[in-house]
Amino acid sequence: MSEQSRGTGRIRGTGSRRRKPTRRHRAKVIAAWTVAGVVVVGGAGLGYAYMALDGNLSSIDIDAKLGTDRPDDVDDGSQDILVLGSDSRSGDNGKYGQDEGAARSDTAMVVHVDKGHKSASVVSIPRDTLIERPACESDTTGDPVPAEHRAMFNTAYEVGGPACAVKTVESMSGIRMDHYLEVDFTGFKKLIDELGGVEITTKTAIDDSKSHLDLEPGTHTLNGEESLGLVRTRKSVGDGSDLGRIQLQQAFIKALMDQTKSVGVFSSPKKLYGLADAATKAVTTDSGLGSVKKLTGFANGLKGLGADNVHMVTLPVEYDPADPNRVLPQEKAGRQVWAALRNDRLIPASATEKSAGDKGDADKVVE
């Protein structure tokens, strides 16, 4: 394992804290890891701490904001959850730079849990995907926001907040989102630190000036700051685009899920409470998950899931001929993906085999 460099502002794979970066950049974080963290908390009997931990949670009444003009609510036991990470620099996140206007959802995943809760499919939506954004309502002013042609996917959160992000995903997929989860930078880092870090094995060196991550090939136990650097890395993965970073994030999620199986929280009430405290401070949820009781009930239904029965793909896309920095949904393949989720079936390999999203080459970087 490499040593911590001094005076460089880089993260070395030591598991120790690094000097905080001062460069301004749009850091990206994934929220699906919070689902894994909540699963750890959920199965552990936290009744004694409900009242204390309830005060940590923030929630949003998505149903009230969107009304009834939504896809049908299919009650077959399956669940669909929109998981977002935003790039807000408010509060403790200010150390990563100043907001450039409103916050955006720079990471988005639709998590479909099958009706038996024995397997799950995860569809990552690239932030730069050009989509038909539906008309929304601003979550700050209440003013109407008109629909937009060829809008970047991550602007939905920017102009209308969580409800507009949910509405946009429902418009794209035809699937009603049962729940919403969002996490921030600081909460994510603290959750990883409470878990004791996440073990990652790199096949090649990672040296990314934007994410400030510098890892030699080998096995590393990454702390929260280092983990955040890893999931923001893209310059050293594949073609350097967001598509490669998504694959790297998906590999990290699987490593995190494996880590939660061996945390040993049941033998340590202090560690259990620390995890619960970190997890509940990390997330903003829809009102259906807006209490520790509801959140643990939800997590109990997911605790049978392991990395081996979670199938992760990226929404099938192709580079926009007019702008190589943007991608377009592959309509026919995308319909296959969403139809599989609606019908509670595994996403067919044929749906993604011609997608630019399968060319990130993260599997050549991490195991």
C-alpha positions, 0 to 999 in steps of 0.5 A, spaced: 500 500 500 502 506 498 504 512 503 501 518 504 504 523 500 506 530 503 504 537 500 501 534 494 494 535 495 493 527 493 489 522 496 494 516 497 491 509 498 493 508 506 486 509 509 488 515 513 485 522 512 488 526 507 489 534 506 483 537 504 483 539 497 482 546 495 481 546 487 474 548 485 471 542 481 464 539 480 465 533 485 460 527 484 458 522 489 453 516 488 447 515 493 446 508 492 451 506 497 447 509 502 442 503 501 447 499 502 449 502 509 441 503 511 441 495 510 446 494 515 442 499 520 436 496 518 436 489 521 439 491 527 434 493 532 434 500 533 428 501 537 432 504 543 434 510 538 428 511 534 427 518 537 434 520 537 435 518 530 429 521 527 431 528 528 437 527 523 432 525 517 430 530 512 424 528 507 420 531 502 413 529 500 414 527 493 407 525 492 404 531 494 408 535 489 407 531 483 399 529 484 396 524 480 399 525 473 404 519 474 405 512 472 400 507 475 402 504 482 403 497 481 402 493 488 406 487 486 411 487 492 417 490 487 420 496 489 423 502 484 427 507 488 430 513 485 437 514 488 441 521 487 447 524 489 447 532 488 453 537 487 451 542 492 456 546 496 452 548 502 454 546 509 460 542 510 460 541 502 462 548 501 470 545 502 469 542 495 468 549 492 462 554 491 455 552 487 455 554 480 448 556 480 443 551 483 445 544 485 445 538 480 444 531 480 450 529 478 449 521 479 442 518 478 440 510 479 434 507 478 434 501 483 429 496 482 428 490 487 424 484 485 417 482 488 421 477 492 426 482 494 431 476 492 435 480 487 435 487 484 437 491 478 440 498 478 440 502 472 445 508 472 443 514 468 449 518 465 448 526 468 449 528 461 444 524 457 440 529 453 432 528 454 425 531 453 425 534 460 417 535 462 414 541 465 416 542 473 415 546 478 421 550 482 422 547 489 424 554 491 419 559 488 413 554 486 413 557 479 412 553 473 418 551 469 417 549 462 418 543 459 425 543 455 427 539 449 434 536 449 435 538 456 441 535 460 438 530 465 441 533 471 438 539 470 431 536 472 434 537 479 437 543 478 430 547 476 425 543 480 429 539 485 427 532 487 420 532 485 422 534 478 428 529 478 422 524 480 418 526 474 423 526 469 425 519 471 418 517 471 417 520 464 423 517 461 421 510 464 414 509 464 415 507 471 412 510 478 418 511 483 416 508 490 421 512 493 427 517 493 433 517 496 439 523 496 446 523 499 451 528 500 458 528 500 460 529 507 454 524 509 457 519 504 464 520 507 462 519 514 458 513 513 464 510 510 469 512 515 464 509 520 464 502 516 471 502 517 473 503 510 472 499 504 477 494 501 478 495 493 483 492 489 486 496 483 489 492 477 492 498 474 495 505 477 490 511 478 492 518 478 487 523 477 488 530 478 481 532 478 479 527 484 486 528 487 486 520 487 493 517 487 493 509 488 498 504 486 496 497 483 494 493 489 489 492 495 487 498 499 482 500 504 479 506 502 477 511 508 471 516 506 475 521 503 479 516 499 472 513 497 469 519 495 476 521 490 475 514 487 468 515 485 469 521 482 475 519 478 474 519 470 480 521 467 484 515 468 478 510 466 476 508 459 476 514 455 475 519 461 468 520 460 462 520 465 461 513 462 467 510 465 466 513 472 459 510 472 462 503 471 467 505 477 462 507 481 458 501 480 464 496 482 465 500 488 458 499 490 459 492 490 465 492 494 461 496 499 455 491 499 460 486 501 463 490 506 457 491 510 456 483 510 462 483 515 462 489 519 460 486 526 455 491 528 451 486 532 457 485 537 458 493 538 452 497 540 457 503 539 459 501 532 451 500 530 449 507 533 455 510 529 453 507 523 445 509 524 447 516 526 451 517 520 446 513 515 440 518 517 444 524 517 447 522 510 440 521 507 434 526 504 428 521 503 421 521 500 416 522 506 414 514 505 421 513 508 421 519 513 422 516 519 427 511 522 421 506 523 419 507 516 427 507 514 429 500 518 422 497 515 424 498 508 432 496 509 429 490 513 426 488 506 433 489 502 437 485 507 437 479 503 441 482 497 448 481 496 453 484 491 452 477 487 444 478 486 445 486 484 445 487 476 448 493 474 447 497 467 448 503 464 442 506 461 444 505 453 446 511 450 450 513 444 455 519 443 451 525 440 454 527 433 453 534 435 456 534 441 461 529 443 461 531 451 453 529 451 450 522 450 443 520 447 439 515 449 438 509 445 431 509 444 429 501 442 435 499 447 432 503 453 425 501 452 428 494 453 431 496 459 425 499 462 420 494 460 424 489 464 424 493 470 416 494 469 415 486 468 420 484 474 425 481 469 432 481 468 435 486 464 437 482 457 444 483 455 442 485 448 439 491 451 446 494 453 451 490 448 451 496 443 451 502 448 457 507 449 456 506 456 459 499 456 465 501 454 468 505 460 473 499 461 473 500 469 473 492 469 481 493 467 482 498 473 479 495 479 477 488 480 
